[in-house]
Amino acid sequence: MPLAAPPAPGVPGVRLLRRAAGRRRTRLLRGGAVAVVAVDALGSDLGPLEVAAGVRAAASAGTRCIVFGPSELRPELDGAGDAVELVDASVAIGNSEDPGRAARAKPDASVVQAARAVAEGRADALVSAGSTGATLAAGLLEIKRMRGVHRPGLAVLLPVPGRPTLLLDVGATVEVRAEQLVQFAFMGSAFMEGVMGVARPRVGVLNIGEEPEKGTPGVADAHARLAALEAPPFEFAGNVEGNGLVSGQADVVVTDGFTGNVALKLMEGTTRTVVGAIRDAIRAGTTSKLGGLLIRSRLGELRERLDPESVGGAWLLGLRGLAIVCHGSSSRRAIASAIALAERGVDEQVTSRTGAALEAAGVTRGHGGAEPDAASVPADSVSAP
């Protein structure tokens, strides 16, 4: 497999998301060892070497990783010492393949092996910058859904200043039913409370108007079901329009994967355009350059908060193990951020907290049902975040 050009050493700007004030970080121990993250090195648009660079940066910060990728990566990972293990995996699942069928037909694929490591307890979380559909299918096939969950949801913390907003689904399932949106509300609420320290998160439904009857029948039905809940662990904020995503109207906003993915891509593109326009305006003349020097540090902080790569990736909530899905174009910095994000999810027990919230709310679809068939996940049911 051809590899990308060797990356330059170092990954600047890697950081964890901010914690709520006063929250003490604890490590989830596995027989005395810290969290182990399984990393799928194939499928990234920038190549396996860029993923390896991100792994090295994460390892230098103290995270243990198992990398599933070609043996040619070994020289790039040797510097990480015992913190990184390389498992030879040269089989990839491409974006053009049906993800469910490919996950079953290619048990040796890197993302399937990485998901299997989580399922078998050899790793605590999965990180992949490959096909979202393949990661979802591998998760369903190997890690499996939580008991009673209809479909996993892909959730991302929007990179906006101030109090963050969790948006889900952003690409795992194009079309969802009302009961799935209700489950997303509980998943997102459990995440925001357990990981971000937000007490009684405000949960809204993405819609085209604030009135309860607005939107498609499924969205209106989800609104009615959420409004009728008795003593939920969150505050129902009603419908949230597009501008409410960045105004702090809700802590969690639920939607289908098609709408959520479009909204996310639009926000990311707008952010890059605005930041670029500010930079060009500052460089336009001598006076503006002098003014830019005076506010340089503040602009740097703002750019860092708005940069999607500082977030790392999206959480695949609803599986029995933790999985993080990255942009296909993720740089080494984004990969390192995603690994840090996964480690934090293990520390904060995201999976068990989410499952407990669903069980306590009684919104699971019943026990003892058959597990989902990964082969039933069509290629057009998913889109990369």
Secondary structure, DSSP 8 states (H G I E B T S, - for coil): --------S--TT-------TT-------BTTB--EEEEE-SS-TT-HHHHHHHHHHHHHTT-EEEEEE-GGGHHHHGGGGGGEEEEE--B---TTS-HHHHHHH-TTBHHHHHHHHHHTTS-SEEEE-S-HHHHHHHIIIII-B-TT-SS-EEEEE---SSS--EEE-SSS-SS--HHHHHHHHHHHHHHHHHTT--SS-EEEEE-SSSSTT-S-HHHHHHHHHHHT-SS-SSEEEEEE-GGGGGTTS-SEEE--HHHHHHHHHHHHHHHHHHHHHHHHHHTTSHHHHHHHHHTHHHHHHHHHHH-GGGT--EEEETBSSEEEE--TT--HHHHHHHHHHHHHHHHTTHHHHHHHHHHHHT-S--SS-----GGG--GGG----
